[in-house]
């Protein structure tokens, strides 16, 4: 996969994982963290690495499933 531009936002930052005091915190395994380690009520990370803020079918379905009827 080739990207003409790069915009990197670490996933732990994106989902508001605790205070990131140490460099190693940026590599925390989000799937293994307790829910109270994030400032968000719910989130889904893309299954694949792609451009920042790309709306995939997977994420789109997840968002639509959470909208009120």
LINWO-V476231 format. One record per residue. OMEGA is omega in whole degrees, -180 to 180 (none if undefined). Layout:
omega
OMEGA
OMEGA
//
This chain:
omega
-179
177
179
179
-178
174
-176
172
-179
-178
-179
176
-179
-178
173
178
174
174
-178
-175
-176
178
-180
179
179
-179
-180
177
-175
-179
-178
-178
175
-178
-178
177
179
176
-179
177
-176
176
176
175
178
179
-179
175
-178
179
-179
176
177
177
178
176
180
-179
178
177
179
179
-178
178
-177
178
178
-180
none
//
